[in-house]
Amino acid sequence: MDGSDRSFKLSSAQRKWLERGLTQPGGKLPLFDDSGRKISPAVVKKCVEMGWAEPWFANPTKPDWLVCKLTPAGRVLLADPIQGSTDAA
């Protein structure tokens, strides 16, 4: 998917995770939230499926953790006030 699905709206967890990539070098997305909890694998998986995030590199220390970065489609989505609304899971 290329992130242009106009029928899907970001959940608040997805938006919060993706927004953190806006201020990081290369759009790097965090592995943990502000409280130190691991980002939900479901959030990561859905964002990658929708094309808003993409795998960046393999984590040699924790191979089961997916290190991702924000895609151009993710940046467009976050800038779109309609798409950026938060009412889907």
PyMOL Python script that loads the backbone (N, CA, C, O; Angstrom):
from pymol import cmd

cmd.read_pdbstr("""\
ATOM      1  N   MET A   1       0.842  -1.188   0.000  1.00  0.00           N
ATOM      2  CA  MET A   1       0.000   0.000   0.000  1.00  0.00           C
ATOM      3  C   MET A   1       0.884   1.247   0.000  1.00  0.00           C
ATOM      4  O   MET A   1       1.994   1.209   0.530  1.00  0.00           O
ATOM      5  N   ASP A   2       0.424   2.323  -0.570  1.00  0.00           N
ATOM      6  CA  ASP A   2       1.269   3.513  -0.708  1.00  0.00           C
ATOM      7  C   ASP A   2       0.907   4.629   0.250  1.00  0.00           C
ATOM      8  O   ASP A   2       1.437   5.733   0.128  1.00  0.00           O
ATOM      9  N   GLY A   3       0.020   4.376   1.199  1.00  0.00           N
ATOM     10  CA  GLY A   3      -0.332   5.392   2.177  1.00  0.00           C
ATOM     11  C   GLY A   3      -1.405   6.350   1.710  1.00  0.00           C
ATOM     12  O   GLY A   3      -1.740   7.293   2.428  1.00  0.00           O
ATOM     13  N   SER A   4      -1.961   6.133   0.514  1.00  0.00           N
ATOM     14  CA  SER A   4      -2.946   7.070  -0.024  1.00  0.00           C
ATOM     15  C   SER A   4      -4.382   6.611   0.194  1.00  0.00           C
ATOM     16  O   SER A   4      -5.298   7.193  -0.386  1.00  0.00           O
ATOM     17  N   ASP A   5      -4.604   5.596   1.006  1.00  0.00           N
ATOM     18  CA  ASP A   5      -5.950   5.102   1.285  1.00  0.00           C
ATOM     19  C   ASP A   5      -6.713   6.159   2.071  1.00  0.00           C
ATOM     20  O   ASP A   5      -6.481   6.330   3.268  1.00  0.00           O
ATOM     21  N   ARG A   6      -7.613   6.863   1.415  1.00  0.00           N
ATOM     22  CA  ARG A   6      -8.319   7.987   2.034  1.00  0.00           C
ATOM     23  C   ARG A   6      -9.402   7.517   3.009  1.00  0.00           C
ATOM     24  O   ARG A   6      -9.960   8.335   3.740  1.00  0.00           O
ATOM     25  N   SER A   7      -9.715   6.197   3.035  1.00  0.00           N
ATOM     26  CA  SER A   7     -10.778   5.724   3.910  1.00  0.00           C
ATOM     27  C   SER A   7     -10.266   5.371   5.304  1.00  0.00           C
ATOM     28  O   SER A   7     -11.070   5.149   6.209  1.00  0.00           O
ATOM     29  N   PHE A   8      -8.967   5.316   5.497  1.00  0.00           N
ATOM     30  CA  PHE A   8      -8.410   4.934   6.786  1.00  0.00           C
ATOM     31  C   PHE A   8      -7.906   6.160   7.519  1.00  0.00           C
ATOM     32  O   PHE A   8      -7.223   7.007   6.944  1.00  0.00           O
ATOM     33  N   LYS A   9      -8.247   6.245   8.782  1.00  0.00           N
ATOM     34  CA  LYS A   9      -7.767   7.344   9.614  1.00  0.00           C
ATOM     35  C   LYS A   9      -6.808   6.785  10.661  1.00  0.00           C
ATOM     36  O   LYS A   9      -6.978   5.666  11.147  1.00  0.00           O
ATOM     37  N   LEU A  10      -5.827   7.564  10.987  1.00  0.00           N
ATOM     38  CA  LEU A  10      -4.847   7.172  11.989  1.00  0.00           C
ATOM     39  C   LEU A  10      -5.476   7.021  13.371  1.00  0.00           C
ATOM     40  O   LEU A  10      -6.362   7.788  13.747  1.00  0.00           O
ATOM     41  N   SER A  11      -5.011   6.030  14.118  1.00  0.00           N
ATOM     42  CA  SER A  11      -5.383   5.962  15.530  1.00  0.00           C
ATOM     43  C   SER A  11      -4.484   6.950  16.265  1.00  0.00           C
ATOM     44  O   SER A  11      -3.476   7.401  15.721  1.00  0.00           O
ATOM     45  N   SER A  12      -4.841   7.280  17.480  1.00  0.00           N
ATOM     46  CA  SER A  12      -4.002   8.208  18.240  1.00  0.00           C
ATOM     47  C   SER A  12      -2.620   7.605  18.491  1.00  0.00           C
ATOM     48  O   SER A  12      -1.625   8.329  18.477  1.00  0.00           O
ATOM     49  N   ALA A  13      -2.542   6.291  18.720  1.00  0.00           N
ATOM     50  CA  ALA A  13      -1.242   5.641  18.947  1.00  0.00           C
ATOM     51  C   ALA A  13      -0.380   5.693  17.688  1.00  0.00           C
ATOM     52  O   ALA A  13       0.825   5.932  17.768  1.00  0.00           O
ATOM     53  N   GLN A  14      -0.992   5.470  16.528  1.00  0.00           N
ATOM     54  CA  GLN A  14      -0.253   5.542  15.262  1.00  0.00           C
ATOM     55  C   GLN A  14       0.257   6.954  15.015  1.00  0.00           C
ATOM     56  O   GLN A  14       1.419   7.151  14.660  1.00  0.00           O
ATOM     57  N   ARG A  15      -0.617   7.932  15.205  1.00  0.00           N
ATOM     58  CA  ARG A  15      -0.228   9.328  14.979  1.00  0.00           C
ATOM     59  C   ARG A  15       0.919   9.719  15.909  1.00  0.00           C
ATOM     60  O   ARG A  15       1.904  10.311  15.467  1.00  0.00           O
ATOM     61  N   LYS A  16       0.795   9.393  17.182  1.00  0.00           N
ATOM     62  CA  LYS A  16       1.816   9.766  18.152  1.00  0.00           C
ATOM     63  C   LYS A  16       3.168   9.161  17.768  1.00  0.00           C
ATOM     64  O   LYS A  16       4.196   9.835  17.841  1.00  0.00           O
ATOM     65  N   TRP A  17       3.166   7.891  17.360  1.00  0.00           N
ATOM     66  CA  TRP A  17       4.414   7.230  16.972  1.00  0.00           C
ATOM     67  C   TRP A  17       5.003   7.871  15.721  1.00  0.00           C
ATOM     68  O   TRP A  17       6.191   8.194  15.686  1.00  0.00           O
ATOM     69  N   LEU A  18       4.175   8.055  14.694  1.00  0.00           N
ATOM     70  CA  LEU A  18       4.667   8.638  13.441  1.00  0.00           C
ATOM     71  C   LEU A  18       5.164  10.070  13.633  1.00  0.00           C
ATOM     72  O   LEU A  18       6.179  10.451  13.049  1.00  0.00           O
ATOM     73  N   GLU A  19       4.474  10.860  14.433  1.00  0.00           N
ATOM     74  CA  GLU A  19       4.888  12.250  14.651  1.00  0.00           C
ATOM     75  C   GLU A  19       6.281  12.353  15.253  1.00  0.00           C
ATOM     76  O   GLU A  19       7.001  13.318  14.995  1.00  0.00           O
ATOM     77  N   ARG A  20       6.660  11.375  16.043  1.00  0.00           N
ATOM     78  CA  ARG A  20       7.991  11.426  16.648  1.00  0.00           C
ATOM     79  C   ARG A  20       9.088  11.337  15.589  1.00  0.00           C
ATOM     80  O   ARG A  20      10.205  11.796  15.825  1.00  0.00           O
ATOM     81  N   GLY A  21       8.788  10.758  14.431  1.00  0.00           N
ATOM     82  CA  GLY A  21       9.764  10.688  13.353  1.00  0.00           C
ATOM     83  C   GLY A  21      10.000  12.023  12.666  1.00  0.00           C
ATOM     84  O   GLY A  21      11.008  12.197  11.981  1.00  0.00           O
ATOM     85  N   LEU A  22       9.076  12.972  12.841  1.00  0.00           N
ATOM     86  CA  LEU A  22       9.222  14.275  12.189  1.00  0.00           C
ATOM     87  C   LEU A  22      10.432  15.055  12.691  1.00  0.00           C
ATOM     88  O   LEU A  22      10.986  15.876  11.960  1.00  0.00           O
ATOM     89  N   THR A  23      10.839  14.809  13.915  1.00  0.00           N
ATOM     90  CA  THR A  23      11.931  15.587  14.506  1.00  0.00           C
ATOM     91  C   THR A  23      13.244  14.806  14.614  1.00  0.00           C
ATOM     92  O   THR A  23      14.229  15.317  15.147  1.00  0.00           O
ATOM     93  N   GLN A  24      13.256  13.588  14.115  1.00  0.00           N
ATOM     94  CA  GLN A  24      14.455  12.761  14.229  1.00  0.00           C
ATOM     95  C   GLN A  24      15.236  12.717  12.917  1.00  0.00           C
ATOM     96  O   GLN A  24      14.638  12.768  11.842  1.00  0.00           O
ATOM     97  N   PRO A  25      16.551  12.624  12.992  1.00  0.00           N
ATOM     98  CA  PRO A  25      17.354  12.519  11.773  1.00  0.00           C
ATOM     99  C   PRO A  25      16.895  11.326  10.931  1.00  0.00           C
ATOM    100  O   PRO A  25      16.751  10.213  11.439  1.00  0.00           O
ATOM    101  N   GLY A  26      16.669  11.572   9.654  1.00  0.00           N
ATOM    102  CA  GLY A  26      16.245  10.521   8.743  1.00  0.00           C
ATOM    103  C   GLY A  26      14.832  10.029   8.974  1.00  0.00           C
ATOM    104  O   GLY A  26      14.403   9.071   8.331  1.00  0.00           O
ATOM    105  N   GLY A  27      14.102  10.660   9.877  1.00  0.00           N
ATOM    106  CA  GLY A  27      12.736  10.241  10.171  1.00  0.00           C
ATOM    107  C   GLY A  27      12.666   9.003  11.047  1.00  0.00           C
ATOM    108  O   GLY A  27      11.642   8.320  11.069  1.00  0.00           O
ATOM    109  N   LYS A  28      13.749   8.699  11.779  1.00  0.00           N
ATOM    110  CA  LYS A  28      13.789   7.496  12.618  1.00  0.00           C
ATOM    111  C   LYS A  28      12.626   7.491  13.598  1.00  0.00           C
ATOM    112  O   LYS A  28      12.338   8.488  14.261  1.00  0.00           O
ATOM    113  N   LEU A  29      11.969   6.344  13.671  1.00  0.00           N
ATOM    114  CA  LEU A  29      10.844   6.159  14.582  1.00  0.00           C
ATOM    115  C   LEU A  29      11.320   5.416  15.829  1.00  0.00           C
ATOM    116  O   LEU A  29      12.158   4.519  15.732  1.00  0.00           O
ATOM    117  N   PRO A  30      10.793   5.780  16.999  1.00  0.00           N
ATOM    118  CA  PRO A  30      11.283   5.201  18.246  1.00  0.00           C
ATOM    119  C   PRO A  30      10.825   3.761  18.460  1.00  0.00           C
ATOM    120  O   PRO A  30       9.798   3.328  17.936  1.00  0.00           O
ATOM    121  N   LEU A  31      11.604   3.046  19.234  1.00  0.00           N
ATOM    122  CA  LEU A  31      11.233   1.697  19.645  1.00  0.00           C
ATOM    123  C   LEU A  31      10.388   1.725  20.915  1.00  0.00           C
ATOM    124  O   LEU A  31       9.660   0.778  21.214  1.00  0.00           O
ATOM    125  N   PHE A  32      10.499   2.841  21.665  1.00  0.00           N
ATOM    126  CA  PHE A  32       9.811   2.963  22.946  1.00  0.00           C
ATOM    127  C   PHE A  32       9.043   4.282  23.008  1.00  0.00           C
ATOM    128  O   PHE A  32       9.422   5.264  22.370  1.00  0.00           O
ATOM    129  N   ASP A  33       7.951   4.290  23.790  1.00  0.00           N
ATOM    130  CA  ASP A  33       7.182   5.522  23.959  1.00  0.00           C
ATOM    131  C   ASP A  33       7.839   6.407  25.016  1.00  0.00           C
ATOM    132  O   ASP A  33       8.891   6.071  25.558  1.00  0.00           O
ATOM    133  N   ASP A  34       7.209   7.528  25.296  1.00  0.00           N
ATOM    134  CA  ASP A  34       7.758   8.491  26.260  1.00  0.00           C
ATOM    135  C   ASP A  34       7.868   7.929  27.677  1.00  0.00           C
ATOM    136  O   ASP A  34       8.627   8.448  28.496  1.00  0.00           O
ATOM    137  N   SER A  35       7.115   6.872  27.965  1.00  0.00           N
ATOM    138  CA  SER A  35       7.142   6.253  29.295  1.00  0.00           C
ATOM    139  C   SER A  35       8.102   5.072  29.365  1.00  0.00           C
ATOM    140  O   SER A  35       8.222   4.426  30.407  1.00  0.00           O
ATOM    141  N   GLY A  36       8.788   4.787  28.254  1.00  0.00           N
ATOM    142  CA  GLY A  36       9.746   3.691  28.241  1.00  0.00           C
ATOM    143  C   GLY A  36       9.165   2.339  27.874  1.00  0.00           C
ATOM    144  O   GLY A  36       9.858   1.324  27.947  1.00  0.00           O
ATOM    145  N   ARG A  37       7.890   2.316  27.476  1.00  0.00           N
ATOM    146  CA  ARG A  37       7.265   1.064  27.049  1.00  0.00           C
ATOM    147  C   ARG A  37       7.507   0.848  25.562  1.00  0.00           C
ATOM    148  O   ARG A  37       7.520   1.794  24.774  1.00  0.00           O
ATOM    149  N   LYS A  38       7.699  -0.422  25.192  1.00  0.00           N
ATOM    150  CA  LYS A  38       7.916  -0.766  23.789  1.00  0.00           C
ATOM    151  C   LYS A  38       6.676  -0.382  22.974  1.00  0.00           C
ATOM    152  O   LYS A  38       5.546  -0.623  23.397  1.00  0.00           O
ATOM    153  N   ILE A  39       6.901   0.215  21.808  1.00  0.00           N
ATOM    154  CA  ILE A  39       5.791   0.557  20.910  1.00  0.00           C
ATOM    155  C   ILE A  39       5.092  -0.733  20.508  1.00  0.00           C
ATOM    156  O   ILE A  39       5.746  -1.733  20.215  1.00  0.00           O
ATOM    157  N   SER A  40       3.786  -0.710  20.495  1.00  0.00           N
ATOM    158  CA  SER A  40       3.004  -1.897  20.152  1.00  0.00           C
ATOM    159  C   SER A  40       3.379  -2.413  18.764  1.00  0.00           C
ATOM    160  O   SER A  40       3.381  -1.648  17.800  1.00  0.00           O
ATOM    161  N   PRO A  41       3.697  -3.705  18.655  1.00  0.00           N
ATOM    162  CA  PRO A  41       3.988  -4.269  17.335  1.00  0.00           C
ATOM    163  C   PRO A  41       2.823  -4.098  16.353  1.00  0.00           C
ATOM    164  O   PRO A  41       3.049  -3.999  15.147  1.00  0.00           O
ATOM    165  N   ALA A  42       1.576  -4.061  16.856  1.00  0.00           N
ATOM    166  CA  ALA A  42       0.427  -3.852  15.980  1.00  0.00           C
ATOM    167  C   ALA A  42       0.454  -2.460  15.351  1.00  0.00           C
ATOM    168  O   ALA A  42       0.103  -2.298  14.182  1.00  0.00           O
ATOM    169  N   VAL A  43       0.869  -1.459  16.123  1.00  0.00           N
ATOM    170  CA  VAL A  43       0.991  -0.089  15.602  1.00  0.00           C
ATOM    171  C   VAL A  43       2.052  -0.055  14.509  1.00  0.00           C
ATOM    172  O   VAL A  43       1.820   0.483  13.427  1.00  0.00           O
ATOM    173  N   VAL A  44       3.207  -0.627  14.795  1.00  0.00           N
ATOM    174  CA  VAL A  44       4.296  -0.647  13.819  1.00  0.00           C
ATOM    175  C   VAL A  44       3.862  -1.379  12.552  1.00  0.00           C
ATOM    176  O   VAL A  44       4.050  -0.876  11.444  1.00  0.00           O
ATOM    177  N   LYS A  45       3.283  -2.566  12.718  1.00  0.00           N
ATOM    178  CA  LYS A  45       2.875  -3.387  11.573  1.00  0.00           C
ATOM    179  C   LYS A  45       1.874  -2.655  10.680  1.00  0.00           C
ATOM    180  O   LYS A  45       2.020  -2.648   9.458  1.00  0.00           O
ATOM    181  N   LYS A  46       0.858  -2.038  11.288  1.00  0.00           N
ATOM    182  CA  LYS A  46      -0.168  -1.344  10.499  1.00  0.00           C
ATOM    183  C   LYS A  46       0.430  -0.154   9.747  1.00  0.00           C
ATOM    184  O   LYS A  46       0.101   0.078   8.584  1.00  0.00           O
ATOM    185  N   CYS A  47       1.302   0.593  10.408  1.00  0.00           N
ATOM    186  CA  CYS A  47       1.921   1.754   9.754  1.00  0.00           C
ATOM    187  C   CYS A  47       2.808   1.319   8.583  1.00  0.00           C
ATOM    188  O   CYS A  47       2.848   1.991   7.553  1.00  0.00           O
ATOM    189  N   VAL A  48       3.513   0.203   8.738  1.00  0.00           N
ATOM    190  CA  VAL A  48       4.332  -0.315   7.639  1.00  0.00           C
ATOM    191  C   VAL A  48       3.427  -0.811   6.511  1.00  0.00           C
ATOM    192  O   VAL A  48       3.686  -0.526   5.342  1.00  0.00           O
ATOM    193  N   GLU A  49       2.369  -1.552   6.853  1.00  0.00           N
ATOM    194  CA  GLU A  49       1.426  -2.047   5.839  1.00  0.00           C
ATOM    195  C   GLU A  49       0.814  -0.908   5.028  1.00  0.00           C
ATOM    196  O   GLU A  49       0.622  -1.032   3.818  1.00  0.00           O
ATOM    197  N   MET A  50       0.512   0.199   5.698  1.00  0.00           N
ATOM    198  CA  MET A  50      -0.130   1.329   5.031  1.00  0.00           C
ATOM    199  C   MET A  50       0.869   2.197   4.261  1.00  0.00           C
ATOM    200  O   MET A  50       0.470   3.093   3.517  1.00  0.00           O
ATOM    201  N   GLY A  51       2.164   1.934   4.439  1.00  0.00           N
ATOM    202  CA  GLY A  51       3.180   2.699   3.726  1.00  0.00           C
ATOM    203  C   GLY A  51       3.580   3.995   4.403  1.00  0.00           C
ATOM    204  O   GLY A  51       4.236   4.834   3.787  1.00  0.00           O
ATOM    205  N   TRP A  52       3.193   4.177   5.673  1.00  0.00           N
ATOM    206  CA  TRP A  52       3.520   5.401   6.409  1.00  0.00           C
ATOM    207  C   TRP A  52       4.878   5.306   7.079  1.00  0.00           C
ATOM    208  O   TRP A  52       5.492   6.321   7.406  1.00  0.00           O
ATOM    209  N   ALA A  53       5.341   4.082   7.281  1.00  0.00           N
ATOM    210  CA  ALA A  53       6.654   3.811   7.867  1.00  0.00           C
ATOM    211  C   ALA A  53       7.258   2.666   7.075  1.00  0.00           C
ATOM    212  O   ALA A  53       6.548   1.900   6.424  1.00  0.00           O
ATOM    213  N   GLU A  54       8.581   2.560   7.139  1.00  0.00           N
ATOM    214  CA  GLU A  54       9.245   1.454   6.457  1.00  0.00           C
ATOM    215  C   GLU A  54      10.417   0.976   7.295  1.00  0.00           C
ATOM    216  O   GLU A  54      11.025   1.753   8.030  1.00  0.00           O
ATOM    217  N   PRO A  55      10.733  -0.315   7.179  1.00  0.00           N
ATOM    218  CA  PRO A  55      11.904  -0.812   7.903  1.00  0.00           C
ATOM    219  C   PRO A  55      13.142  -0.053   7.459  1.00  0.00           C
ATOM    220  O   PRO A  55      13.317   0.242   6.276  1.00  0.00           O
ATOM    221  N   TRP A  56      13.997   0.260   8.423  1.00  0.00           N
ATOM    222  CA  TRP A  56      15.192   1.030   8.130  1.00  0.00           C
ATOM    223  C   TRP A  56      16.420   0.142   8.122  1.00  0.00           C
ATOM    224  O   TRP A  56      17.171   0.117   7.148  1.00  0.00           O
ATOM    225  N   PHE A  57      16.621  -0.584   9.207  1.00  0.00           N
ATOM    226  CA  PHE A  57      17.749  -1.506   9.273  1.00  0.00           C
ATOM    227  C   PHE A  57      17.468  -2.565  10.323  1.00  0.00           C
ATOM    228  O   PHE A  57      16.601  -2.396  11.181  1.00  0.00           O
ATOM    229  N   ALA A  58      18.210  -3.656  10.243  1.00  0.00           N
ATOM    230  CA  ALA A  58      18.067  -4.727  11.220  1.00  0.00           C
ATOM    231  C   ALA A  58      18.784  -4.336  12.503  1.00  0.00           C
ATOM    232  O   ALA A  58      19.869  -3.754  12.462  1.00  0.00           O
ATOM    233  N   ASN A  59      18.185  -4.652  13.630  1.00  0.00           N
ATOM    234  CA  ASN A  59      18.774  -4.379  14.930  1.00  0.00           C
ATOM    235  C   ASN A  59      19.553  -5.635  15.346  1.00  0.00           C
ATOM    236  O   ASN A  59      18.940  -6.639  15.708  1.00  0.00           O
ATOM    237  N   PRO A  60      20.891  -5.598  15.301  1.00  0.00           N
ATOM    238  CA  PRO A  60      21.658  -6.804  15.603  1.00  0.00           C
ATOM    239  C   PRO A  60      21.523  -7.274  17.052  1.00  0.00           C
ATOM    240  O   PRO A  60      21.683  -8.461  17.336  1.00  0.00           O
ATOM    241  N   THR A  61      21.232  -6.355  17.962  1.00  0.00           N
ATOM    242  CA  THR A  61      21.083  -6.710  19.365  1.00  0.00           C
ATOM    243  C   THR A  61      19.732  -7.370  19.634  1.00  0.00           C
ATOM    244  O   THR A  61      19.636  -8.308  20.426  1.00  0.00           O
ATOM    245  N   LYS A  62      18.705  -6.876  18.978  1.00  0.00           N
ATOM    246  CA  LYS A  62      17.343  -7.393  19.151  1.00  0.00           C
ATOM    247  C   LYS A  62      16.736  -7.634  17.766  1.00  0.00           C
ATOM    248  O   LYS A  62      15.983  -6.793  17.275  1.00  0.00           O
ATOM    249  N   PRO A  63      17.047  -8.759  17.132  1.00  0.00           N
ATOM    250  CA  PRO A  63      16.585  -8.990  15.757  1.00  0.00           C
ATOM    251  C   PRO A  63      15.062  -9.017  15.594  1.00  0.00           C
ATOM    252  O   PRO A  63      14.561  -8.840  14.483  1.00  0.00           O
ATOM    253  N   ASP A  64      14.320  -9.235  16.686  1.00  0.00           N
ATOM    254  CA  ASP A  64      12.856  -9.246  16.592  1.00  0.00           C
ATOM    255  C   ASP A  64      12.259  -7.840  16.659  1.00  0.00           C
ATOM    256  O   ASP A  64      11.054  -7.678  16.471  1.00  0.00           O
ATOM    257  N   TRP A  65      13.079  -6.825  16.922  1.00  0.00           N
ATOM    258  CA  TRP A  65      12.605  -5.445  16.955  1.00  0.00           C
ATOM    259  C   TRP A  65      12.795  -4.816  15.584  1.00  0.00           C
ATOM    260  O   TRP A  65      13.881  -4.875  15.006  1.00  0.00           O
ATOM    261  N   LEU A  66      11.741  -4.220  15.076  1.00  0.00           N
ATOM    262  CA  LEU A  66      11.771  -3.610  13.757  1.00  0.00           C
ATOM    263  C   LEU A  66      12.087  -2.116  13.887  1.00  0.00           C
ATOM    264  O   LEU A  66      11.280  -1.345  14.407  1.00  0.00           O
ATOM    265  N   VAL A  67      13.258  -1.723  13.412  1.00  0.00           N
ATOM    266  CA  VAL A  67      13.659  -0.313  13.431  1.00  0.00           C
ATOM    267  C   VAL A  67      13.127   0.317  12.141  1.00  0.00           C
ATOM    268  O   VAL A  67      13.468  -0.121  11.042  1.00  0.00           O
ATOM    269  N   CYS A  68      12.291   1.344  12.284  1.00  0.00           N
ATOM    270  CA  CYS A  68      11.618   1.938  11.126  1.00  0.00           C
ATOM    271  C   CYS A  68      11.912   3.428  11.010  1.00  0.00           C
ATOM    272  O   CYS A  68      12.426   4.069  11.926  1.00  0.00           O
ATOM    273  N   LYS A  69      11.560   3.942   9.842  1.00  0.00           N
ATOM    274  CA  LYS A  69      11.628   5.382   9.615  1.00  0.00           C
ATOM    275  C   LYS A  69      10.350   5.823   8.926  1.00  0.00           C
ATOM    276  O   LYS A  69       9.663   5.025   8.288  1.00  0.00           O
ATOM    277  N   LEU A  70      10.048   7.083   9.061  1.00  0.00           N
ATOM    278  CA  LEU A  70       8.885   7.704   8.445  1.00  0.00           C
ATOM    279  C   LEU A  70       9.097   7.773   6.936  1.00  0.00           C
ATOM    280  O   LEU A  70      10.188   8.102   6.471  1.00  0.00           O
ATOM    281  N   THR A  71       8.051   7.463   6.176  1.00  0.00           N
ATOM    282  CA  THR A  71       8.139   7.549   4.716  1.00  0.00           C
ATOM    283  C   THR A  71       7.601   8.895   4.245  1.00  0.00           C
ATOM    284  O   THR A  71       6.955   9.609   5.013  1.00  0.00           O
ATOM    285  N   PRO A  72       7.862   9.245   2.990  1.00  0.00           N
ATOM    286  CA  PRO A  72       7.239  10.457   2.440  1.00  0.00           C
ATOM    287  C   PRO A  72       5.715  10.404   2.551  1.00  0.00           C
ATOM    288  O   PRO A  72       5.088  11.423   2.842  1.00  0.00           O
ATOM    289  N   ALA A  73       5.112   9.241   2.325  1.00  0.00           N
ATOM    290  CA  ALA A  73       3.653   9.117   2.450  1.00  0.00           C
ATOM    291  C   ALA A  73       3.206   9.384   3.883  1.00  0.00           C
ATOM    292  O   ALA A  73       2.147   9.970   4.107  1.00  0.00           O
ATOM    293  N   GLY A  74       4.013   8.953   4.855  1.00  0.00           N
ATOM    294  CA  GLY A  74       3.699   9.232   6.258  1.00  0.00           C
ATOM    295  C   GLY A  74       3.755  10.716   6.558  1.00  0.00           C
ATOM    296  O   GLY A  74       2.919  11.236   7.298  1.00  0.00           O
ATOM    297  N   ARG A  75       4.733  11.399   5.992  1.00  0.00           N
ATOM    298  CA  ARG A  75       4.848  12.851   6.194  1.00  0.00           C
ATOM    299  C   ARG A  75       3.638  13.576   5.597  1.00  0.00           C
ATOM    300  O   ARG A  75       3.098  14.500   6.206  1.00  0.00           O
ATOM    301  N   VAL A  76       3.220  13.153   4.409  1.00  0.00           N
ATOM    302  CA  VAL A  76       2.051  13.758   3.760  1.00  0.00           C
ATOM    303  C   VAL A  76       0.808  13.518   4.617  1.00  0.00           C
ATOM    304  O   VAL A  76       0.004  14.426   4.828  1.00  0.00           O
ATOM    305  N   LEU A  77       0.664  12.309   5.096  1.00  0.00           N
ATOM    306  CA  LEU A  77      -0.492  11.973   5.925  1.00  0.00           C
ATOM    307  C   LEU A  77      -0.553  12.847   7.176  1.00  0.00           C
ATOM    308  O   LEU A  77      -1.616  13.355   7.533  1.00  0.00           O
ATOM    309  N   LEU A  78       0.575  13.018   7.832  1.00  0.00           N
ATOM    310  CA  LEU A  78       0.595  13.828   9.053  1.00  0.00           C
ATOM    311  C   LEU A  78       0.289  15.292   8.778  1.00  0.00           C
ATOM    312  O   LEU A  78      -0.230  15.989   9.650  1.00  0.00           O
ATOM    313  N   ALA A  79       0.601  15.767   7.581  1.00  0.00           N
ATOM    314  CA  ALA A  79       0.331  17.155   7.221  1.00  0.00           C
ATOM    315  C   ALA A  79      -1.115  17.384   6.775  1.00  0.00           C
ATOM    316  O   ALA A  79      -1.551  18.531   6.682  1.00  0.00           O
ATOM    317  N   ASP A  80      -1.859  16.321   6.501  1.00  0.00           N
ATOM    318  CA  ASP A  80      -3.229  16.407   5.994  1.00  0.00           C
ATOM    319  C   ASP A  80      -4.202  16.445   7.171  1.00  0.00           C
ATOM    320  O   ASP A  80      -4.297  15.472   7.919  1.00  0.00           O
ATOM    321  N   PRO A  81      -4.928  17.551   7.347  1.00  0.00           N
ATOM    322  CA  PRO A  81      -5.817  17.659   8.501  1.00  0.00           C
ATOM    323  C   PRO A  81      -6.955  16.651   8.485  1.00  0.00           C
ATOM    324  O   PRO A  81      -7.449  16.273   9.548  1.00  0.00           O
ATOM    325  N   ILE A  82      -7.378  16.213   7.332  1.00  0.00           N
ATOM    326  CA  ILE A  82      -8.450  15.206   7.258  1.00  0.00           C
ATOM    327  C   ILE A  82      -7.894  13.832   7.607  1.00  0.00           C
ATOM    328  O   ILE A  82      -8.438  13.133   8.462  1.00  0.00           O
ATOM    329  N   GLN A  83      -6.802  13.447   6.938  1.00  0.00           N
ATOM    330  CA  GLN A  83      -6.187  12.147   7.199  1.00  0.00           C
ATOM    331  C   GLN A  83      -5.615  12.078   8.601  1.00  0.00           C
ATOM    332  O   GLN A  83      -5.581  11.010   9.211  1.00  0.00           O
ATOM    333  N   GLY A  84      -5.178  13.179   9.099  1.00  0.00           N
ATOM    334  CA  GLY A  84      -4.536  13.181  10.397  1.00  0.00           C
ATOM    335  C   GLY A  84      -5.475  13.081  11.578  1.00  0.00           C
ATOM    336  O   GLY A  84      -5.014  13.018  12.718  1.00  0.00           O
ATOM    337  N   SER A  85      -6.788  13.065  11.344  1.00  0.00           N
ATOM    338  CA  SER A  85      -7.701  12.958  12.472  1.00  0.00           C
ATOM    339  C   SER A  85      -7.565  11.583  13.105  1.00  0.00           C
ATOM    340  O   SER A  85      -7.158  10.625  12.447  1.00  0.00           O
ATOM    341  N   THR A  86      -7.902  11.489  14.371  1.00  0.00           N
ATOM    342  CA  THR A  86      -7.657  10.250  15.100  1.00  0.00           C
ATOM    343  C   THR A  86      -8.954   9.634  15.589  1.00  0.00           C
ATOM    344  O   THR A  86      -9.426   9.934  16.685  1.00  0.00           O
ATOM    345  N   ASP A  87      -9.531   8.756  14.752  1.00  0.00           N
ATOM    346  CA  ASP A  87     -10.753   8.089  15.211  1.00  0.00           C
ATOM    347  C   ASP A  87     -10.830   6.625  14.808  1.00  0.00           C
ATOM    348  O   ASP A  87     -11.898   6.021  14.914  1.00  0.00           O
ATOM    349  N   ALA A  88      -9.739   6.040  14.353  1.00  0.00           N
ATOM    350  CA  ALA A  88      -9.732   4.611  14.022  1.00  0.00           C
ATOM    351  C   ALA A  88      -8.741   3.895  14.927  1.00  0.00           C
ATOM    352  O   ALA A  88      -7.805   4.500  15.449  1.00  0.00           O
ATOM    353  N   ALA A  89      -8.957   2.616  15.102  1.00  0.00           N
ATOM    354  CA  ALA A  89      -8.049   1.815  15.951  1.00  0.00           C
ATOM    355  C   ALA A  89      -6.837   1.376  15.185  1.00  0.00           C
ATOM    356  O   ALA A  89      -5.970   0.698  15.736  1.00  0.00           O
TER     357      ALA A  89
END
""", "prot")
cmd.dss("prot")
cmd.show_as("cartoon", "prot")
cmd.util.cbc("prot")
cmd.orient("prot")
